[in-house]
């Protein structure tokens, strides 16, 4: 069932339901897109992203930069079929600059 999980990671409507509203998502390496939500004090609500790697129904990796707070992160989702469904692995690599005490930075880091 990796197809269902893949849709949750790549369909803009579904991404909006579980993560953030997404604008301009194209599923190709190098493509830029944006997550956009309501602003918070000190954060304009924008997460700028770029797709780094994509293997349909198997792997999706993108970089994101949270507003102008210099929070740089690479998120990689890996899907593995199992006998009972799909195993989803999420790896989040952050630059040393992400160790912010800013409330908005902490809020997005937990997503």
C-alpha positions in Angstrom: 0.0 0.0 0.0 2.8 2.5 -0.5 0.6 4.3 -3.0 -1.8 5.6 -0.2 1.1 6.8 2.0 2.8 8.4 -1.1 -0.4 10.3 -1.8 -0.4 11.7 1.8 3.1 12.9 1.2 2.6 14.4 -2.2 -1.0 15.4 -2.7 -1.4 19.2 -1.9 -4.9 18.6 -0.4 -3.8 15.8 1.8 -0.6 17.7 2.9 -2.7 20.6 3.9 -4.7 18.3 6.2 -1.8 16.8 8.1 1.1 19.3 7.7 0.6 22.8 6.2 -1.0 24.3 3.2 1.3 23.8 0.2 1.8 26.1 -2.8 3.4 25.2 -6.1 4.3 21.6 -5.5 5.9 19.9 -8.5 7.2 16.4 -8.0 10.6 16.7 -9.7 14.1 17.1 -8.4 15.1 20.8 -7.9 11.5 22.0 -7.9 10.7 24.7 -5.4 7.5 24.9 -3.4 6.2 26.6 -0.3 4.3 25.7 2.8 2.3 28.7 3.9 0.2 29.2 7.0 -0.9 32.0 9.3 2.0 34.1 10.6 3.1 34.0 14.2 5.0 36.7 16.1 8.5 36.5 14.6 7.6 34.2 11.8 5.7 35.1 8.6 4.2 31.6 8.3 6.4 30.7 5.2 8.5 27.5 4.8 10.5 27.6 1.5 11.2 24.1 0.2 13.2 22.4 -2.7 12.9 18.8 -3.7 16.2 17.1 -3.5 15.4 13.5 -4.3 12.2 11.7 -5.5 11.5 8.0 -6.3 7.8 7.5 -6.8 6.2 5.5 -4.0 9.6 4.9 -2.3 11.5 8.1 -1.3 10.9 11.8 -1.0 13.5 14.2 0.3 13.3 18.0 0.5 15.1 20.9 2.1 13.1 23.5 3.9 14.0 26.9 5.2 11.6 28.4 7.8 11.0 32.1 6.9 13.9 34.4 7.7 14.9 32.5 10.9 17.8 30.6 9.2 16.3 27.3 10.2 17.6 24.8 7.5 16.3 21.3 7.5 16.4 18.3 5.2 13.5 15.9 5.6 13.5 12.4 4.0 10.6 10.1 3.9 11.2 6.5 2.9 8.4 4.0 2.2 8.9 0.3 2.5 6.2 -2.2 1.7 5.5 -4.7 4.4 3.2 -7.8 4.7 0.6 -5.7 6.5 1.0 -2.3 4.7 3.7 0.2 4.5 6.5 1.3 6.9 7.2 5.0 6.7 10.5 6.2 7.9 11.2 9.9 8.5 14.6 11.4 8.9 15.1 15.0 9.8 18.6 16.5 9.4 19.0 20.0 10.7 21.8 22.5 10.4 23.5 23.7 13.5 21.7 27.0 13.1 18.3 25.3 13.9 18.9 25.3 17.7 16.7 28.3 18.1 14.9 29.4 21.3 12.4 31.2 19.2 8.8 29.8 19.9 7.9 29.5 16.2 11.1 27.6 15.5 10.4 25.2 18.3 6.8 24.8 17.0 7.9 23.9 13.5 10.7 21.7 14.7 8.2 19.3 16.3 6.3 18.8 13.1 
